[in-house]
Amino acid sequence: MGKLKVLVIILITLLILPNQTEAGKYRAKGWLYTSLLDLGYGAGYWYRDYLSHPGVYFTSGGIAKIAFGLPPPFGFGIGTELIKFISGTYYSDAIKFPLDIYYIPYAKFNRLGHPLPIVYADFSISPWSTYRKYLTAIIGIDWQIWYLLNLGFRAGWVSVSYDYDYEFQIFYFGVNLGLSLWQGLGVREKERKVSPKPEVIAEIPKITSPSPITKPPKLTFDYSLVDGNQDKVLDGGERVSLKVTVKNQGEGDAQGVKVLLSGESKALNYLGKEKYIGDIPADGEKEAVFEAILPYRIEPDNANLIIKVTEANGFDALKEAELLIAMQPAKVEREREVISVLVDVDQPLSPTSFRREDAYAVIIGISDYRSNKIPKVKYAKRDAETVKEYLINLCGIPQENIISLTDEKATLSDLTAYIEEWLQRNVNKNSFVFVYFAGHGTPNPEKGDAYLVPYDGEPGFISKLYPLSRFYNSLENLPTENIIVALDACFSGAGGRSVIEEGKRPFISPKIEKVGKKAAVLTASAGDEISQDLDAKRHGLFTYYILKGLRGGADLDSDGWVTLGELYNYCQPKVKEESRRLGYTQTPKVFPEPLGEKANLKIGKIR
């Protein structure tokens, strides 16, 4: 029998120890207890009325148990079981579905979530019985030695009464073994607290009991402050260095010398408050350097710093230095890049009820040319796109009746097809026609002729250009007389929205006024002037004021309509005045001049 006990103890030890090494390294967010069968065996004390029986044996346990609760030390939980029973020498009993209330103050979980051990208290009552009152209290400690096997010790108390006239109590203590599982929920490894080891910069020697000093030291010091730009102002981002030179002018050695910085300033947070420089022999000296790179963002301050020098035996320097130094944050340079800006003429339009079903427009805007010899026209494409929106919303031209040719879509063949063929095919005698061109113009220096430069055009090759005279003749062949042309280009060859063949003389005055009888032409400048962009508004100068006029600025008589005469009378002085302010002269022109009856031709309705 003795050998059997030793074997059981060895077996239990072998089962517990492998997992015990990890116990306590993990914690859980809750716990769960499930049991198929739980058996306990022990000795106890049975008491009824005035009769008692010490030393009796009891078997206790439960079948099909489940419980769950909070993690220790707040480990309250609740559970139930199919049957709880107790059997002894003088009494046996069982109840079904008792209400179990648990409290778990302590548990050490391993990596698998098994507690090794777990301390618990279990209180049970029989709320469903009407004639028998059953109450138990158990305090125990369990080890989850395997997945469905736990071993422990428990002490219990049982109280049973039948209609309150038959009562007995049982006290017992013993061991228990169960096909059960204590399981931690949400198990994770505990955070390890590692105390950092302080770095020893310089060890201050211990001062032993002082012996009589017959040759005392005498400490003095000098200091110097160096900042990055040497303006004696501590700027954010600068490297600052305060050097204190301590001299011993006495007859004896100075021991445990320190240089202290104090005062009311945030500079102390960066420079530090103390430097230990150790012993200084007689007639010797040492340096302490307080150094830092200041953050860019520091509070403006007048730094107040006080320098003191102390000695371990009390022979401190008899002088202190107080410094007042200006501090200021680093200067921030703001770079401004205009990505986009909403210009007044670019704000969304409110469409009017005005609509011309029999109206047609060709809109041309060329910013990028195929030839790299031709400069870009910065806002020409943007001008054309904005003019199109105005023609739809304010001038009543149906969107399907507008041809828009921009950049690579505005080749010489495209201009020829839509100006000479598409308009001729659609326009009748009652039609309204609007043609707009934004891009480069160029002159012929020998003959004085003017040309529009298409996307694939190139000055010096007449066959690749679109003659202005041909353009006017095409419009003259249309059956209607309600034709308006706006040219935001120039033909002088002197720059701006004009180009010329290399080696040719600029400032040509080409023939741009021979427009015929049917079309009224608004040009951005006179023949010998240049047409420029208005960078502040991101449009050509001429186009900007055309748009502003159509938006309502040109409605000089406030009747809600903008006529051709009103648009020119508004645009011409505005462009001229703004160009002079910018340092050049640009004067819009209108042909024929005077306009005569064409001045009353209605272009747009603003309300």
Long-range contacts (C-beta under 8 A, 24 or more apart in sequence): 12-145, 12-151, 15-145, 15-146, 15-149, 16-116, 16-143, 16-145, 19-110, 19-112, 19-114, 19-116, 19-145, 20-110, 20-116, 22-110, 22-111, 23-108, 23-109, 23-110, 23-115, 23-116, 24-108, 24-109, 25-110, 25-111, 25-189, 25-190, 26-109, 26-110, 26-111, 26-113, 26-184, 26-187, 26-188, 26-189, 26-190, 27-71, 27-109, 27-184, 27-187, 27-188, 27-190, 28-71, 28-107, 28-109, 28-113, 28-184, 28-185, 28-186, 28-187, 29-71, 29-185, 29-186, 30-68, 30-69, 30-70, 30-71, 30-184, 30-185, 30-186, 31-68, 31-69, 31-70, 31-71, 31-75, 31-77, 31-104, 31-107, 31-115, 31-118, 31-182, 31-183, 31-184, 31-185, 32-66, 32-67, 32-68, 32-181, 32-182, 32-183, 32-185, 33-65, 33-66, 33-67, 33-68, 33-77, 33-79, 33-102, 33-180, 33-181, 33-182, 33-183, 34-65, 34-66, 34-180, 34-181, 34-183, 35-62, 35-64, 35-65, 35-66, 35-81, 35-178, 35-179, 35-180, 35-181, 36-63, 36-64, 36-148, 36-179, 36-180, 37-61, 37-62, 37-63, 37-178, 37-179, 37-180, 38-62, 38-63, 38-65, 38-176, 38-178, 38-179, 38-180, 39-176, 39-177, 39-178, 40-154, 40-156, 40-174, 40-175, 40-176, 40-177, 41-174, 41-175, 41-176, 42-154, 42-172, 42-173, 42-174, 42-175, 43-172, 43-173, 43-174, 44-88, 44-170, 44-171, 44-172, 44-173, 44-174, 45-170, 45-171, 45-172, 46-88, 46-89, 46-90, 46-91, 46-168, 46-169, 46-170, 47-168, 47-169, 47-170, 47-171, 48-90, 48-167, 48-168, 48-169, 49-167, 49-168, 53-89, 53-90, 56-88, 56-89, 56-90, 57-88, 57-89, 58-86, 58-87, 58-88, 58-89, 58-170, 58-172, 58-174, 59-86, 59-87, 59-88, 60-85, 60-86, 60-87, 60-156, 60-172, 60-174, 60-176, 61-85, 61-176, 61-178, 65-100, 65-180, 67-100, 67-102, 68-185, 69-102, 69-104, 71-107, 71-184, 72-104, 72-105, 72-106, 72-107, 73-105, 73-106, 75-102, 75-103, 75-104, 75-105, 75-107, 75-120, 76-101, 76-102, 76-103, 76-104, 77-101, 77-102, 77-103, 77-104, 78-102, 84-124, 84-136, 86-136, 86-158, 86-170, 88-170, 88-172, 91-160, 91-168, 91-170, 93-134, 93-160, 95-126, 95-129, 95-132, 95-134, 96-128, 97-128, 98-124, 98-125, 98-126, 98-127, 98-134, 98-136, 99-124, 99-125, 99-126, 99-127, 100-124, 107-182, 107-184, 109-184, 109-187, 111-187, 111-189, 112-187, 113-183, 113-184, 113-185, 113-187, 114-144, 114-147, 114-182, 114-183, 114-184, 115-142, 115-143, 115-144, 115-182, 115-184, 116-143, 116-144, 117-141, 117-142, 117-143, 117-152, 118-142, 118-143, 118-144, 118-182, 131-162, 131-163, 132-160, 132-161, 132-162, 132-163, 133-159, 133-160, 133-161, 133-162, 133-164, 134-158, 134-159, 134-160, 135-159, 135-160, 140-176, 142-176, 142-178, 142-182, 144-181, 144-182, 144-183, 147-181, 148-179, 148-180, 148-181, 149-177, 149-178, 149-179, 149-180, 150-177, 150-178, 150-180, 150-181, 150-182, 151-175, 151-176, 151-177, 152-176, 201-276, 202-276, 202-278, 204-256, 204-276, 205-255, 205-256, 205-278, 207-255, 207-256, 207-312, 207-313, 210-313, 213-252, 213-313, 214-252, 215-250, 215-251, 215-252, 215-282, 216-250, 216-251, 216-252, 216-315, 217-248, 217-250, 217-251, 217-252, 217-253, 217-254, 217-280, 217-282, 217-311, 217-315, 218-248, 218-249, 218-250, 218-315, 219-246, 219-247, 219-248, 219-249, 219-250, 219-254, 219-257, 219-280, 219-309, 219-311, 219-315, 219-316, 219-317, 220-246, 220-247, 220-249, 220-317, 220-319, 221-245, 221-246, 221-247, 221-259, 221-307, 221-309, 221-317, 221-319, 221-321, 222-247, 223-307, 223-321, 223-323, 225-323, 225-325, 232-325, 232-326, 233-325, 233-326, 233-327, 233-328, 234-267, 234-294, 234-303, 234-325, 234-326, 234-327, 234-328, 235-294, 235-327, 235-328, 235-329, 235-330, 235-331, 236-294, 236-295, 236-296, 236-297, 236-298, 236-328, 236-329, 236-330, 237-293, 237-294, 237-295, 237-296, 237-330, 238-293, 238-294, 239-291, 239-292, 239-293, 240-267, 240-270, 240-271, 240-291, 240-292, 240-293, 240-294, 241-289, 241-290, 241-291, 242-271, 242-289, 242-290, 242-291, 242-305, 243-287, 243-288, 243-289, 243-290, 244-275, 244-287, 244-288, 244-289, 244-290, 244-307, 244-309, 245-285, 245-286, 245-287, 246-277, 246-280, 246-285, 246-286, 246-287, 246-288, 246-309, 246-317, 247-280, 247-284, 247-285, 248-280, 248-281, 248-282, 248-283, 248-284, 248-285, 249-283, 250-282, 250-315, 251-282, 252-282, 253-279, 253-280, 253-281, 253-282, 254-279, 254-280, 254-281, 254-311, 254-315, 255-279, 255-311, 255-312, 255-313, 256-311, 256-312, 256-313, 257-286, 257-309, 257-310, 257-311, 257-312, 258-309, 258-310, 259-288, 259-307, 259-308, 259-309, 260-307, 260-308, 260-309, 260-310, 261-290, 261-305, 261-306, 261-307, 262-305, 262-306, 262-308, 263-303, 263-304, 263-305, 263-306, 263-322, 264-304, 265-301, 265-302, 265-303, 265-304, 265-305, 265-327, 266-298, 266-299, 266-301, 266-303, 266-327, 267-301, 267-303, 267-305, 267-325, 267-327, 268-305, 270-294, 270-295, 271-305, 294-327, 296-329, 296-330, 297-329, 297-330, 298-327, 298-328, 298-329, 299-327, 299-329, 300-327, 300-328, 300-329, 301-326, 301-327, 302-326, 302-327, 303-327, 341-538, 343-537, 343-538, 343-539, 344-537, 344-548, 345-386, 345-537, 345-539, 345-544, 345-547, 345-548, 345-551, 346-386, 346-538, 349-389, 349-390, 349-393, 349-394, 349-551, 350-393, 351-392, 351-393, 351-394, 352-393, 352-394, 352-396, 352-605, 352-606, 352-607, 353-605, 354-394, 354-395, 354-396, 354-604, 354-605, 355-396, 355-398, 356-395, 356-396, 356-397, 356-398, 356-432, 357-398, 358-428, 358-430, 358-431, 358-432, 359-395, 359-396, 359-397, 359-398, 359-401, 359-431, 359-432, 359-433, 359-434, 360-397, 360-401, 360-402, 360-423, 360-426, 360-427, 360-431, 360-432, 360-433, 360-434, 361-388, 361-391, 361-397, 361-401, 361-402, 361-403, 361-433, 361-434, 361-435, 361-436, 362-402, 362-403, 362-405, 362-418, 362-419, 362-422, 362-423, 362-434, 362-435, 362-436, 363-387, 363-388, 363-391, 363-402, 363-403, 363-404, 363-405, 363-435, 363-436, 364-405, 364-406, 364-410, 364-415, 364-435, 364-436, 364-437, 364-438, 364-439, 365-405, 365-406, 365-407, 365-410, 365-436, 365-437, 365-438, 365-439, 366-406, 366-407, 366-410, 366-438, 366-439, 366-440, 366-453, 366-454, 366-455, 367-406, 367-407, 367-439, 368-407, 368-408, 369-440, 369-453, 369-455, 369-456, 369-457, 370-408, 370-455, 370-456, 371-456, 371-457, 371-458, 373-458, 373-502, 374-440, 374-453, 374-457, 374-458, 374-459, 374-499, 375-440, 375-499, 377-438, 377-439, 377-440, 377-497, 377-533, 378-533, 378-535, 379-438, 379-533, 379-538, 379-539, 379-540, 379-543, 380-438, 380-439, 380-488, 380-497, 380-540, 381-406, 381-407, 381-438, 382-538, 382-539, 383-438, 383-488, 383-539, 383-540, 383-543, 384-436, 384-438, 386-539, 386-543, 386-547, 387-436, 387-438, 387-486, 387-543, 387-546, 387-547, 390-547, 390-550, 390-551, 390-604, 391-434, 394-550, 394-551, 394-562, 394-604, 394-605, 394-606, 395-434, 395-550, 395-603, 395-604, 395-605, 396-604, 396-605, 397-432, 397-434, 401-426, 407-455, 408-455, 409-455, 410-439, 410-454, 410-455, 411-454, 411-455, 411-456, 412-454, 412-456, 412-457, 412-464, 412-465, 412-466, 414-454, 414-455, 415-452, 415-454, 415-466, 416-466, 419-471, 419-474, 419-475, 420-474, 423-474, 423-475, 423-478, 424-474, 424-477, 424-478, 427-478, 427-479, 427-480, 428-479, 428-480, 429-479, 429-480, 430-480, 430-482, 431-478, 431-479, 431-480, 431-482, 432-480, 432-482, 433-475, 433-478, 433-480, 433-482, 433-483, 433-484, 434-483, 434-484, 434-485, 434-486, 434-603, 435-475, 435-483, 435-484, 435-485, 435-486, 436-485, 436-486, 436-488, 437-485, 437-486, 437-487, 437-488, 437-489, 438-488, 438-489, 438-497, 438-540, 438-543, 439-489, 439-497, 440-489, 440-497, 440-498, 440-499, 441-468, 441-487, 441-489, 441-490, 441-491, 441-497, 441-498, 442-491, 442-493, 442-498, 442-499, 442-500, 442-501, 443-491, 443-492, 443-493, 443-498, 443-500, 443-508, 443-510, 444-510, 445-493, 445-500, 445-501, 445-504, 445-505, 445-508, 448-508, 448-509, 448-510, 448-511, 449-510, 449-511, 450-491, 450-510, 450-511, 450-512, 450-527, 451-491, 452-489, 453-499, 459-499, 459-500, 459-501, 460-501, 460-502, 468-510, 468-511, 468-512, 469-511, 469-514, 472-514, 472-515, 472-516, 472-519, 472-521, 473-516, 475-516, 475-518, 475-519, 476-516, 476-517, 476-518, 476-519, 478-518, 480-518, 481-517, 481-518, 482-601, 483-518, 483-519, 483-520, 484-519, 484-520, 484-522, 484-564, 484-601, 484-603, 485-515, 485-519, 485-520, 485-521, 485-522, 486-521, 486-522, 486-543, 486-546, 487-521, 487-522, 487-523, 487-524, 488-524, 488-531, 488-540, 488-542, 488-543, 488-546, 489-524, 489-531, 490-524, 490-525, 490-529, 490-530, 490-531, 491-527, 492-525, 492-527, 492-528, 492-529, 492-530, 494-530, 495-530, 496-530, 496-531, 496-532, 496-533, 497-524, 497-530, 497-531, 497-532, 497-540, 498-530, 498-531, 512-589, 512-591, 513-589, 513-591, 513-592, 513-593, 515-591, 515-592, 517-592, 520-564, 520-590, 520-591, 520-592, 520-595, 520-598, 520-601, 521-590, 521-591, 522-546, 522-567, 522-568, 522-571, 522-588, 522-589, 522-590, 523-588, 523-589, 523-590, 523-591, 524-575, 524-586, 524-588, 525-586, 525-587, 525-588, 525-589, 526-587, 526-589, 529-585, 529-586, 529-587, 530-584, 530-586, 531-586, 532-579, 532-582, 532-584, 532-586, 534-578, 541-575, 541-578, 541-579, 541-586, 542-571, 542-575, 542-586, 542-588, 545-570, 545-571, 545-574, 545-575, 545-578, 546-571, 548-574, 550-603, 550-604, 550-606, 551-606, 552-606, 555-606, 560-605, 560-606, 560-607, 561-602, 561-604, 561-605, 561-606, 562-602, 562-603, 562-604, 562-605, 562-606, 563-599, 563-600, 563-601, 563-602, 563-603, 564-595, 564-598, 564-599, 564-600, 564-601, 564-603, 565-595, 565-598, 565-599, 565-600, 567-603, 568-595, 568-599
